[in-house]
Amino acid sequence: MTVSKAEQDAEVQQWLQMFGALQHCPDWEPGEMPIEIIKTHISVVFLGQRHVLKLKKPVNLGFLDYTSLEKRLGACRAEVELNSRLCSD
């Protein structure tokens, strides 16, 4: 399925709003606010004292396509499944 330029722009704007909201989210516990924010070409990672949040950017790099929420969700689920093999919980 081809995504229009307007749909891609809307996805990017929605992602940027989510990024800004998470950066200053009141749900972070006291002392848990992000200590560090790491940006890559694919993701943004918020590192807290005890929790980590990772957001996939709405990008299409040819070898991966995260241009829709559904595609990013699928990639996140696959990553969790892969990483859970190395994790006790």
mmCIF file as gemmi writes it, N, C-alpha and C atoms, coordinates in Angstrom:
data_model
loop_
_atom_site.group_PDB
_atom_site.id
_atom_site.type_symbol
_atom_site.label_atom_id
_atom_site.label_alt_id
_atom_site.label_comp_id
_atom_site.label_asym_id
_atom_site.label_entity_id
_atom_site.label_seq_id
_atom_site.pdbx_PDB_ins_code
_atom_site.Cartn_x
_atom_site.Cartn_y
_atom_site.Cartn_z
_atom_site.occupancy
_atom_site.B_iso_or_equiv
_atom_site.pdbx_formal_charge
_atom_site.auth_seq_id
_atom_site.auth_asym_id
_atom_site.pdbx_PDB_model_num
ATOM 1 N N . MET Axp A 1 ? 0.838 -1.176 0 1 0 ? 1 A 1
ATOM 2 C CA . MET Axp A 1 ? 0 0 0 1 0 ? 1 A 1
ATOM 3 C C . MET Axp A 1 ? 0.888 1.247 0 1 0 ? 1 A 1
ATOM 4 N N . THR Axp A 2 ? 0.603 2.181 -0.865 1 0 ? 2 A 1
ATOM 5 C CA . THR Axp A 2 ? 1.357 3.419 -0.962 1 0 ? 2 A 1
ATOM 6 C C . THR Axp A 2 ? 0.743 4.47 -0.045 1 0 ? 2 A 1
ATOM 7 N N . VAL Axp A 3 ? 1.601 5.15 0.683 1 0 ? 3 A 1
ATOM 8 C CA . VAL Axp A 3 ? 1.159 6.194 1.602 1 0 ? 3 A 1
ATOM 9 C C . VAL Axp A 3 ? 1.402 7.548 0.939 1 0 ? 3 A 1
ATOM 10 N N . SER Axp A 4 ? 0.403 8.401 0.966 1 0 ? 4 A 1
ATOM 11 C CA . SER Axp A 4 ? 0.529 9.716 0.339 1 0 ? 4 A 1
ATOM 12 C C . SER Axp A 4 ? 1.461 10.614 1.148 1 0 ? 4 A 1
ATOM 13 N N . LYS Axp A 5 ? 1.93 11.664 0.51 1 0 ? 5 A 1
ATOM 14 C CA . LYS Axp A 5 ? 2.799 12.642 1.181 1 0 ? 5 A 1
ATOM 15 C C . LYS Axp A 5 ? 2.077 13.282 2.361 1 0 ? 5 A 1
ATOM 16 N N . ALA Axp A 6 ? 0.787 13.588 2.19 1 0 ? 6 A 1
ATOM 17 C CA . ALA Axp A 6 ? 0.004 14.195 3.275 1 0 ? 6 A 1
ATOM 18 C C . ALA Axp A 6 ? -0.103 13.237 4.457 1 0 ? 6 A 1
ATOM 19 N N . GLU Axp A 7 ? -0.294 11.937 4.186 1 0 ? 7 A 1
ATOM 20 C CA . GLU Axp A 7 ? -0.378 10.953 5.269 1 0 ? 7 A 1
ATOM 21 C C . GLU Axp A 7 ? 0.965 10.811 5.977 1 0 ? 7 A 1
ATOM 22 N N . GLN Axp A 8 ? 2.053 10.836 5.197 1 0 ? 8 A 1
ATOM 23 C CA . GLN Axp A 8 ? 3.391 10.765 5.802 1 0 ? 8 A 1
ATOM 24 C C . GLN Axp A 8 ? 3.644 11.981 6.683 1 0 ? 8 A 1
ATOM 25 N N . ASP Axp A 9 ? 3.275 13.162 6.194 1 0 ? 9 A 1
ATOM 26 C CA . ASP Axp A 9 ? 3.457 14.385 6.974 1 0 ? 9 A 1
ATOM 27 C C . ASP Axp A 9 ? 2.655 14.342 8.27 1 0 ? 9 A 1
ATOM 28 N N . ALA Axp A 10 ? 1.429 13.821 8.205 1 0 ? 10 A 1
ATOM 29 C CA . ALA Axp A 10 ? 0.582 13.7 9.399 1 0 ? 10 A 1
ATOM 30 C C . ALA Axp A 10 ? 1.208 12.742 10.401 1 0 ? 10 A 1
ATOM 31 N N . GLU Axp A 11 ? 1.772 11.631 9.919 1 0 ? 11 A 1
ATOM 32 C CA . GLU Axp A 11 ? 2.441 10.664 10.804 1 0 ? 11 A 1
ATOM 33 C C . GLU Axp A 11 ? 3.632 11.312 11.501 1 0 ? 11 A 1
ATOM 34 N N . VAL Axp A 12 ? 4.415 12.071 10.751 1 0 ? 12 A 1
ATOM 35 C CA . VAL Axp A 12 ? 5.588 12.738 11.329 1 0 ? 12 A 1
ATOM 36 C C . VAL Axp A 12 ? 5.161 13.748 12.383 1 0 ? 12 A 1
ATOM 37 N N . GLN Axp A 13 ? 4.142 14.538 12.104 1 0 ? 13 A 1
ATOM 38 C CA . GLN Axp A 13 ? 3.652 15.523 13.074 1 0 ? 13 A 1
ATOM 39 C C . GLN Axp A 13 ? 3.143 14.84 14.345 1 0 ? 13 A 1
ATOM 40 N N . GLN Axp A 14 ? 2.408 13.747 14.178 1 0 ? 14 A 1
ATOM 41 C CA . GLN Axp A 14 ? 1.907 12.993 15.335 1 0 ? 14 A 1
ATOM 42 C C . GLN Axp A 14 ? 3.075 12.448 16.151 1 0 ? 14 A 1
ATOM 43 N N . TRP Axp A 15 ? 4.098 11.94 15.474 1 0 ? 15 A 1
ATOM 44 C CA . TRP Axp A 15 ? 5.265 11.391 16.16 1 0 ? 15 A 1
ATOM 45 C C . TRP Axp A 15 ? 5.991 12.493 16.924 1 0 ? 15 A 1
ATOM 46 N N . LEU Axp A 16 ? 6.163 13.654 16.306 1 0 ? 16 A 1
ATOM 47 C CA . LEU Axp A 16 ? 6.855 14.764 16.973 1 0 ? 16 A 1
ATOM 48 C C . LEU Axp A 16 ? 6.094 15.225 18.218 1 0 ? 16 A 1
ATOM 49 N N . GLN Axp A 17 ? 4.777 15.25 18.154 1 0 ? 17 A 1
ATOM 50 C CA . GLN Axp A 17 ? 3.972 15.609 19.32 1 0 ? 17 A 1
ATOM 51 C C . GLN Axp A 17 ? 4.155 14.581 20.432 1 0 ? 17 A 1
ATOM 52 N N . MET Axp A 18 ? 4.184 13.293 20.071 1 0 ? 18 A 1
ATOM 53 C CA . MET Axp A 18 ? 4.379 12.24 21.069 1 0 ? 18 A 1
ATOM 54 C C . MET Axp A 18 ? 5.758 12.363 21.705 1 0 ? 18 A 1
ATOM 55 N N . PHE Axp A 19 ? 6.768 12.63 20.897 1 0 ? 19 A 1
ATOM 56 C CA . PHE Axp A 19 ? 8.132 12.799 21.398 1 0 ? 19 A 1
ATOM 57 C C . PHE Axp A 19 ? 8.182 13.939 22.41 1 0 ? 19 A 1
ATOM 58 N N . GLY Axp A 20 ? 7.588 15.08 22.066 1 0 ? 20 A 1
ATOM 59 C CA . GLY Axp A 20 ? 7.575 16.223 22.978 1 0 ? 20 A 1
ATOM 60 C C . GLY Axp A 20 ? 6.823 15.939 24.259 1 0 ? 20 A 1
ATOM 61 N N . ALA Axp A 21 ? 5.685 15.239 24.143 1 0 ? 21 A 1
ATOM 62 C CA . ALA Axp A 21 ? 4.885 14.917 25.321 1 0 ? 21 A 1
ATOM 63 C C . ALA Axp A 21 ? 5.625 13.953 26.244 1 0 ? 21 A 1
ATOM 64 N N . LEU Axp A 22 ? 6.291 12.963 25.682 1 0 ? 22 A 1
ATOM 65 C CA . LEU Axp A 22 ? 7.006 11.984 26.513 1 0 ? 22 A 1
ATOM 66 C C . LEU Axp A 22 ? 8.215 12.598 27.206 1 0 ? 22 A 1
ATOM 67 N N . GLN Axp A 23 ? 8.804 13.575 26.575 1 0 ? 23 A 1
ATOM 68 C CA . GLN Axp A 23 ? 9.983 14.223 27.148 1 0 ? 23 A 1
ATOM 69 C C . GLN Axp A 23 ? 9.644 14.886 28.483 1 0 ? 23 A 1
ATOM 70 N N . HIS Axp A 24 ? 8.422 15.356 28.628 1 0 ? 24 A 1
ATOM 71 C CA . HIS Axp A 24 ? 8.005 16.072 29.839 1 0 ? 24 A 1
ATOM 72 C C . HIS Axp A 24 ? 6.755 15.431 30.446 1 0 ? 24 A 1
ATOM 73 N N . CYS Axp A 25 ? 6.622 14.13 30.286 1 0 ? 25 A 1
ATOM 74 C CA . CYS Axp A 25 ? 5.425 13.407 30.725 1 0 ? 25 A 1
ATOM 75 C C . CYS Axp A 25 ? 5.292 13.405 32.245 1 0 ? 25 A 1
ATOM 76 N N . PRO Axp A 26 ? 4.11 13.753 32.761 1 0 ? 26 A 1
ATOM 77 C CA . PRO Axp A 26 ? 3.91 13.732 34.216 1 0 ? 26 A 1
ATOM 78 C C . PRO Axp A 26 ? 3.862 12.309 34.784 1 0 ? 26 A 1
ATOM 79 N N . ASP Axp A 27 ? 3.772 11.3 33.909 1 0 ? 27 A 1
ATOM 80 C CA . ASP Axp A 27 ? 3.732 9.914 34.387 1 0 ? 27 A 1
ATOM 81 C C . ASP Axp A 27 ? 5.101 9.409 34.844 1 0 ? 27 A 1
ATOM 82 N N . TRP Axp A 28 ? 6.174 10.12 34.487 1 0 ? 28 A 1
ATOM 83 C CA . TRP Axp A 28 ? 7.488 9.749 35.016 1 0 ? 28 A 1
ATOM 84 C C . TRP Axp A 28 ? 7.442 9.983 36.523 1 0 ? 28 A 1
ATOM 85 N N . GLU Axp A 29 ? 7.844 8.995 37.282 1 0 ? 29 A 1
ATOM 86 C CA . GLU Axp A 29 ? 7.849 9.116 38.742 1 0 ? 29 A 1
ATOM 87 C C . GLU Axp A 29 ? 8.902 10.141 39.171 1 0 ? 29 A 1
ATOM 88 N N . PRO Axp A 30 ? 8.75 10.706 40.39 1 0 ? 30 A 1
ATOM 89 C CA . PRO Axp A 30 ? 9.758 11.658 40.877 1 0 ? 30 A 1
ATOM 90 C C . PRO Axp A 30 ? 11.155 11.039 40.803 1 0 ? 30 A 1
ATOM 91 N N . GLY Axp A 31 ? 12.077 11.778 40.282 1 0 ? 31 A 1
ATOM 92 C CA . GLY Axp A 31 ? 13.441 11.283 40.138 1 0 ? 31 A 1
ATOM 93 C C . GLY Axp A 31 ? 13.623 10.344 38.966 1 0 ? 31 A 1
ATOM 94 N N . GLU Axp A 32 ? 12.561 10.097 38.202 1 0 ? 32 A 1
ATOM 95 C CA . GLU Axp A 32 ? 12.61 9.143 37.096 1 0 ? 32 A 1
ATOM 96 C C . GLU Axp A 32 ? 12.632 9.845 35.74 1 0 ? 32 A 1
ATOM 97 N N . MET Axp A 33 ? 12.522 11.16 35.737 1 0 ? 33 A 1
ATOM 98 C CA . MET Axp A 33 ? 12.522 11.885 34.468 1 0 ? 33 A 1
ATOM 99 C C . MET Axp A 33 ? 13.682 11.396 33.612 1 0 ? 33 A 1
ATOM 100 N N . PRO Axp A 34 ? 13.512 11.462 32.289 1 0 ? 34 A 1
ATOM 101 C CA . PRO Axp A 34 ? 14.597 10.977 31.434 1 0 ? 34 A 1
ATOM 102 C C . PRO Axp A 34 ? 15.933 11.628 31.785 1 0 ? 34 A 1
ATOM 103 N N . ILE Axp A 35 ? 16.915 10.801 32.042 1 0 ? 35 A 1
ATOM 104 C CA . ILE Axp A 35 ? 18.253 11.269 32.359 1 0 ? 35 A 1
ATOM 105 C C . ILE Axp A 35 ? 18.995 11.585 31.076 1 0 ? 35 A 1
ATOM 106 N N . GLU Axp A 36 ? 18.702 10.774 30.062 1 0 ? 36 A 1
ATOM 107 C CA . GLU Axp A 36 ? 19.396 10.925 28.798 1 0 ? 36 A 1
ATOM 108 C C . GLU Axp A 36 ? 18.429 10.593 27.674 1 0 ? 36 A 1
ATOM 109 N N . ILE Axp A 37 ? 18.551 11.289 26.572 1 0 ? 37 A 1
ATOM 110 C CA . ILE Axp A 37 ? 17.769 11.007 25.378 1 0 ? 37 A 1
ATOM 111 C C . ILE Axp A 37 ? 18.767 10.707 24.269 1 0 ? 37 A 1
ATOM 112 N N . ILE Axp A 38 ? 18.65 9.513 23.707 1 0 ? 38 A 1
ATOM 113 C CA . ILE Axp A 38 ? 19.548 9.081 22.641 1 0 ? 38 A 1
ATOM 114 C C . ILE Axp A 38 ? 18.758 9.027 21.34 1 0 ? 38 A 1
ATOM 115 N N . LYS Axp A 39 ? 19.255 9.72 20.334 1 0 ? 39 A 1
ATOM 116 C CA . LYS Axp A 39 ? 18.594 9.744 19.033 1 0 ? 39 A 1
ATOM 117 C C . LYS Axp A 39 ? 19.444 8.996 18.01 1 0 ? 39 A 1
ATOM 118 N N . THR Axp A 40 ? 18.813 8.092 17.27 1 0 ? 40 A 1
ATOM 119 C CA . THR Axp A 40 ? 19.474 7.399 16.171 1 0 ? 40 A 1
ATOM 120 C C . THR Axp A 40 ? 18.705 7.706 14.892 1 0 ? 40 A 1
ATOM 121 N N . HIS Axp A 41 ? 19.133 7.15 13.778 1 0 ? 41 A 1
ATOM 122 C CA . HIS Axp A 41 ? 18.422 7.377 12.528 1 0 ? 41 A 1
ATOM 123 C C . HIS Axp A 41 ? 17.087 6.638 12.491 1 0 ? 41 A 1
ATOM 124 N N . ILE Axp A 42 ? 16.872 5.681 13.405 1 0 ? 42 A 1
ATOM 125 C CA . ILE Axp A 42 ? 15.647 4.875 13.428 1 0 ? 42 A 1
ATOM 126 C C . ILE Axp A 42 ? 14.772 5.158 14.643 1 0 ? 42 A 1
ATOM 127 N N . SER Axp A 43 ? 15.361 5.496 15.772 1 0 ? 43 A 1
ATOM 128 C CA . SER Axp A 43 ? 14.618 5.589 17.032 1 0 ? 43 A 1
ATOM 129 C C . SER Axp A 43 ? 15.081 6.748 17.895 1 0 ? 43 A 1
ATOM 130 N N . VAL Axp A 44 ? 14.28 7.014 18.923 1 0 ? 44 A 1
ATOM 131 C CA . VAL Axp A 44 ? 14.664 7.892 20.019 1 0 ? 44 A 1
ATOM 132 C C . VAL Axp A 44 ? 14.451 7.085 21.293 1 0 ? 44 A 1
ATOM 133 N N . VAL Axp A 45 ? 15.449 7.071 22.163 1 0 ? 45 A 1
ATOM 134 C CA . VAL Axp A 45 ? 15.393 6.298 23.398 1 0 ? 45 A 1
ATOM 135 C C . VAL Axp A 45 ? 15.459 7.257 24.577 1 0 ? 45 A 1
ATOM 136 N N . PHE Axp A 46 ? 14.489 7.135 25.49 1 0 ? 46 A 1
ATOM 137 C CA . PHE Axp A 46 ? 14.461 7.916 26.723 1 0 ? 46 A 1
ATOM 138 C C . PHE Axp A 46 ? 14.971 7.009 27.839 1 0 ? 46 A 1
ATOM 139 N N . LEU Axp A 47 ? 16.102 7.343 28.438 1 0 ? 47 A 1
ATOM 140 C CA . LEU Axp A 47 ? 16.668 6.547 29.528 1 0 ? 47 A 1
ATOM 141 C C . LEU Axp A 47 ? 16.338 7.206 30.855 1 0 ? 47 A 1
ATOM 142 N N . GLY Axp A 48 ? 15.632 6.481 31.712 1 0 ? 48 A 1
ATOM 143 C CA . GLY Axp A 48 ? 15.333 6.941 33.055 1 0 ? 48 A 1
ATOM 144 C C . GLY Axp A 48 ? 16.157 6.155 34.058 1 0 ? 48 A 1
ATOM 145 N N . GLN Axp A 49 ? 15.914 6.385 35.347 1 0 ? 49 A 1
ATOM 146 C CA . GLN Axp A 49 ? 16.623 5.634 36.387 1 0 ? 49 A 1
ATOM 147 C C . GLN Axp A 49 ? 16.303 4.141 36.315 1 0 ? 49 A 1
ATOM 148 N N . ARG Axp A 50 ? 15.001 3.82 36.158 1 0 ? 50 A 1
ATOM 149 C CA . ARG Axp A 50 ? 14.574 2.416 36.174 1 0 ? 50 A 1
ATOM 150 C C . ARG Axp A 50 ? 13.843 1.975 34.913 1 0 ? 50 A 1
ATOM 151 N N . HIS Axp A 51 ? 13.463 2.915 34.06 1 0 ? 51 A 1
ATOM 152 C CA . HIS Axp A 51 ? 12.68 2.583 32.885 1 0 ? 51 A 1
ATOM 153 C C . HIS Axp A 51 ? 13.318 3.174 31.63 1 0 ? 51 A 1
ATOM 154 N N . VAL Axp A 52 ? 13.035 2.533 30.522 1 0 ? 52 A 1
ATOM 155 C CA . VAL Axp A 52 ? 13.494 3.004 29.223 1 0 ? 52 A 1
ATOM 156 C C . VAL Axp A 52 ? 12.307 2.995 28.273 1 0 ? 52 A 1
ATOM 157 N N . LEU Axp A 53 ? 12.142 4.069 27.519 1 0 ? 53 A 1
ATOM 158 C CA . LEU Axp A 53 ? 11.124 4.133 26.479 1 0 ? 53 A 1
ATOM 159 C C . LEU Axp A 53 ? 11.832 4.288 25.145 1 0 ? 53 A 1
ATOM 160 N N . LYS Axp A 54 ? 11.359 3.554 24.15 1 0 ? 54 A 1
ATOM 161 C CA . LYS Axp A 54 ? 11.959 3.635 22.822 1 0 ? 54 A 1
ATOM 162 C C . LYS Axp A 54 ? 10.859 3.915 21.812 1 0 ? 54 A 1
ATOM 163 N N . LEU Axp A 55 ? 11.05 4.944 21.013 1 0 ? 55 A 1
ATOM 164 C CA . LEU Axp A 55 ? 10.103 5.3 19.963 1 0 ? 55 A 1
ATOM 165 C C . LEU Axp A 55 ? 10.757 5.091 18.606 1 0 ? 55 A 1
ATOM 166 N N . LYS Axp A 56 ? 10.072 4.382 17.74 1 0 ? 56 A 1
ATOM 167 C CA . LYS Axp A 56 ? 10.535 4.234 16.365 1 0 ? 56 A 1
ATOM 168 C C . LYS Axp A 56 ? 10.127 5.474 15.585 1 0 ? 56 A 1
ATOM 169 N N . LYS Axp A 57 ? 11.04 6.031 14.823 1 0 ? 57 A 1
ATOM 170 C CA . LYS Axp A 57 ? 10.735 7.204 14.01 1 0 ? 57 A 1
ATOM 171 C C . LYS Axp A 57 ? 9.938 6.785 12.774 1 0 ? 57 A 1
ATOM 172 N N . PRO Axp A 58 ? 9.053 7.653 12.294 1 0 ? 58 A 1
ATOM 173 C CA . PRO Axp A 58 ? 8.277 7.338 11.087 1 0 ? 58 A 1
ATOM 174 C C . PRO Axp A 58 ? 9.117 7.588 9.827 1 0 ? 58 A 1
ATOM 175 N N . VAL Axp A 59 ? 10.044 6.667 9.544 1 0 ? 59 A 1
ATOM 176 C CA . VAL Axp A 59 ? 10.961 6.824 8.421 1 0 ? 59 A 1
ATOM 177 C C . VAL Axp A 59 ? 10.898 5.621 7.486 1 0 ? 59 A 1
ATOM 178 N N . ASN Axp A 60 ? 11.299 5.837 6.25 1 0 ? 60 A 1
ATOM 179 C CA . ASN Axp A 60 ? 11.468 4.764 5.281 1 0 ? 60 A 1
ATOM 180 C C . ASN Axp A 60 ? 12.893 4.883 4.76 1 0 ? 60 A 1
ATOM 181 N N . LEU Axp A 61 ? 13.723 3.922 5.123 1 0 ? 61 A 1
ATOM 182 C CA . LEU Axp A 61 ? 15.13 3.947 4.733 1 0 ? 61 A 1
ATOM 183 C C . LEU Axp A 61 ? 15.44 2.923 3.652 1 0 ? 61 A 1
ATOM 184 N N . GLY Axp A 62 ? 14.407 2.386 3.035 1 0 ? 62 A 1
ATOM 185 C CA . GLY Axp A 62 ? 14.606 1.377 2.006 1 0 ? 62 A 1
ATOM 186 C C . GLY Axp A 62 ? 14.696 -0.016 2.597 1 0 ? 62 A 1
ATOM 187 N N . PHE Axp A 63 ? 15.627 -0.23 3.513 1 0 ? 63 A 1
ATOM 188 C CA . PHE Axp A 63 ? 15.765 -1.531 4.151 1 0 ? 63 A 1
ATOM 189 C C . PHE Axp A 63 ? 14.782 -1.715 5.308 1 0 ? 63 A 1
ATOM 190 N N . LEU Axp A 64 ? 14.105 -0.642 5.701 1 0 ? 64 A 1
ATOM 191 C CA . LEU Axp A 64 ? 13.025 -0.711 6.688 1 0 ? 64 A 1
ATOM 192 C C . LEU Axp A 64 ? 12.038 0.403 6.398 1 0 ? 64 A 1
ATOM 193 N N . ASP Axp A 65 ? 10.785 0.146 6.739 1 0 ? 65 A 1
ATOM 194 C CA . ASP Axp A 65 ? 9.722 1.12 6.491 1 0 ? 65 A 1
ATOM 195 C C . ASP Axp A 65 ? 8.876 1.237 7.746 1 0 ? 65 A 1
ATOM 196 N N . TYR Axp A 66 ? 9.028 2.347 8.455 1 0 ? 66 A 1
ATOM 197 C CA . TYR Axp A 66 ? 8.261 2.621 9.675 1 0 ? 66 A 1
ATOM 198 C C . TYR Axp A 66 ? 7.32 3.806 9.46 1 0 ? 66 A 1
ATOM 199 N N . THR Axp A 67 ? 6.852 3.984 8.238 1 0 ? 67 A 1
ATOM 200 C CA . THR Axp A 67 ? 6.079 5.18 7.912 1 0 ? 67 A 1
ATOM 201 C C . THR Axp A 67 ? 4.666 5.194 8.473 1 0 ? 67 A 1
ATOM 202 N N . SER Axp A 68 ? 4.176 4.066 8.971 1 0 ? 68 A 1
ATOM 203 C CA . SER Axp A 68 ? 2.837 4.067 9.577 1 0 ? 68 A 1
ATOM 204 C C . SER Axp A 68 ? 2.917 3.544 11.012 1 0 ? 68 A 1
ATOM 205 N N . LEU Axp A 69 ? 1.924 3.901 11.784 1 0 ? 69 A 1
ATOM 206 C CA . LEU Axp A 69 ? 1.862 3.44 13.172 1 0 ? 69 A 1
ATOM 207 C C . LEU Axp A 69 ? 1.838 1.915 13.23 1 0 ? 69 A 1
ATOM 208 N N . GLU Axp A 70 ? 1.103 1.29 12.325 1 0 ? 70 A 1
ATOM 209 C CA . GLU Axp A 70 ? 1.006 -0.169 12.3 1 0 ? 70 A 1
ATOM 210 C C . GLU Axp A 70 ? 2.364 -0.819 12.041 1 0 ? 70 A 1
ATOM 211 N N . LYS Axp A 71 ? 3.144 -0.236 11.137 1 0 ? 71 A 1
ATOM 212 C CA . LYS Axp A 71 ? 4.47 -0.78 10.834 1 0 ? 71 A 1
ATOM 213 C C . LYS Axp A 71 ? 5.413 -0.617 12.023 1 0 ? 71 A 1
ATOM 214 N N . ARG Axp A 72 ? 5.329 0.527 12.703 1 0 ? 72 A 1
ATOM 215 C CA . ARG Axp A 72 ? 6.181 0.742 13.888 1 0 ? 72 A 1
ATOM 216 C C . ARG Axp A 72 ? 5.784 -0.205 15.013 1 0 ? 72 A 1
ATOM 217 N N . LEU Axp A 73 ? 4.483 -0.399 15.204 1 0 ? 73 A 1
ATOM 218 C CA . LEU Axp A 73 ? 4.01 -1.326 16.233 1 0 ? 73 A 1
ATOM 219 C C . LEU Axp A 73 ? 4.491 -2.746 15.947 1 0 ? 73 A 1
ATOM 220 N N . GLY Axp A 74 ? 4.397 -3.165 14.7 1 0 ? 74 A 1
ATOM 221 C CA . GLY Axp A 74 ? 4.879 -4.5 14.326 1 0 ? 74 A 1
ATOM 222 C C . GLY Axp A 74 ? 6.364 -4.659 14.588 1 0 ? 74 A 1
ATOM 223 N N . ALA Axp A 75 ? 7.141 -3.628 14.27 1 0 ? 75 A 1
ATOM 224 C CA . ALA Axp A 75 ? 8.586 -3.671 14.516 1 0 ? 75 A 1
ATOM 225 C C . ALA Axp A 75 ? 8.885 -3.726 16.009 1 0 ? 75 A 1
ATOM 226 N N . CYS Axp A 76 ? 8.126 -2.978 16.805 1 0 ? 76 A 1
ATOM 227 C CA . CYS Axp A 76 ? 8.324 -2.991 18.263 1 0 ? 76 A 1
ATOM 228 C C . CYS Axp A 76 ? 8.003 -4.367 18.837 1 0 ? 76 A 1
ATOM 229 N N . ARG Axp A 77 ? 6.911 -4.945 18.385 1 0 ? 77 A 1
ATOM 230 C CA . ARG Axp A 77 ? 6.549 -6.283 18.877 1 0 ? 77 A 1
ATOM 231 C C . ARG Axp A 77 ? 7.609 -7.314 18.509 1 0 ? 77 A 1
ATOM 232 N N . ALA Axp A 78 ? 8.126 -7.237 17.294 1 0 ? 78 A 1
ATOM 233 C CA . ALA Axp A 78 ? 9.177 -8.165 16.875 1 0 ? 78 A 1
ATOM 234 C C . ALA Axp A 78 ? 10.441 -7.97 17.706 1 0 ? 78 A 1
ATOM 235 N N . GLU Axp A 79 ? 10.775 -6.716 18.021 1 0 ? 79 A 1
ATOM 236 C CA . GLU Axp A 79 ? 11.961 -6.424 18.824 1 0 ? 79 A 1
ATOM 237 C C . GLU Axp A 79 ? 11.802 -6.95 20.251 1 0 ? 79 A 1
ATOM 238 N N . VAL Axp A 80 ? 10.623 -6.756 20.83 1 0 ? 80 A 1
ATOM 239 C CA . VAL Axp A 80 ? 10.367 -7.27 22.184 1 0 ? 80 A 1
ATOM 240 C C . VAL Axp A 80 ? 10.469 -8.792 22.196 1 0 ? 80 A 1
ATOM 241 N N . GLU Axp A 81 ? 9.895 -9.43 21.196 1 0 ? 81 A 1
ATOM 242 C CA . GLU Axp A 81 ? 9.962 -10.904 21.131 1 0 ? 81 A 1
ATOM 243 C C . GLU Axp A 81 ? 11.405 -11.376 21.008 1 0 ? 81 A 1
ATOM 244 N N . LEU Axp A 82 ? 12.18 -10.739 20.16 1 0 ? 82 A 1
ATOM 245 C CA . LEU Axp A 82 ? 13.579 -11.1 19.987 1 0 ? 82 A 1
ATOM 246 C C . LEU Axp A 82 ? 14.362 -10.883 21.282 1 0 ? 82 A 1
ATOM 247 N N . ASN Axp A 83 ? 14.185 -9.713 21.912 1 0 ? 83 A 1
ATOM 248 C CA . ASN Axp A 83 ? 14.941 -9.395 23.113 1 0 ? 83 A 1
ATOM 249 C C . ASN Axp A 83 ? 14.48 -10.184 24.333 1 0 ? 83 A 1
ATOM 250 N N . SER Axp A 84 ? 13.236 -10.643 24.342 1 0 ? 84 A 1
ATOM 251 C CA . SER Axp A 84 ? 12.734 -11.376 25.516 1 0 ? 84 A 1
ATOM 252 C C . SER Axp A 84 ? 13.456 -12.701 25.708 1 0 ? 84 A 1
ATOM 253 N N . ARG Axp A 85 ? 14.076 -13.208 24.678 1 0 ? 85 A 1
ATOM 254 C CA . ARG Axp A 85 ? 14.842 -14.46 24.828 1 0 ? 85 A 1
ATOM 255 C C . ARG Axp A 85 ? 16.069 -14.276 25.704 1 0 ? 85 A 1
ATOM 256 N N . LEU Axp A 86 ? 16.504 -13.032 25.848 1 0 ? 86 A 1
ATOM 257 C CA . LEU Axp A 86 ? 17.702 -12.736 26.657 1 0 ? 86 A 1
ATOM 258 C C . LEU Axp A 86 ? 17.353 -12.174 28.021 1 0 ? 86 A 1
ATOM 259 N N . CYS Axp A 87 ? 16.05 -12.137 28.327 1 0 ? 87 A 1
ATOM 260 C CA . CYS Axp A 87 ? 15.571 -11.472 29.533 1 0 ? 87 A 1
ATOM 261 C C . CYS Axp A 87 ? 14.815 -12.474 30.4 1 0 ? 87 A 1
ATOM 262 N N . SER Axp A 88 ? 14.989 -12.385 31.715 1 0 ? 88 A 1
ATOM 263 C CA . SER Axp A 88 ? 14.325 -13.338 32.606 1 0 ? 88 A 1
ATOM 264 C C . SER Axp A 88 ? 12.859 -13.02 32.846 1 0 ? 88 A 1
ATOM 265 N N . ASP Axp A 89 ? 12.437 -11.762 32.648 1 0 ? 89 A 1
ATOM 266 C CA . ASP Axp A 89 ? 11.022 -11.447 32.881 1 0 ? 89 A 1
ATOM 267 C C . ASP Axp A 89 ? 10.384 -10.954 31.651 1 0 ? 89 A 1
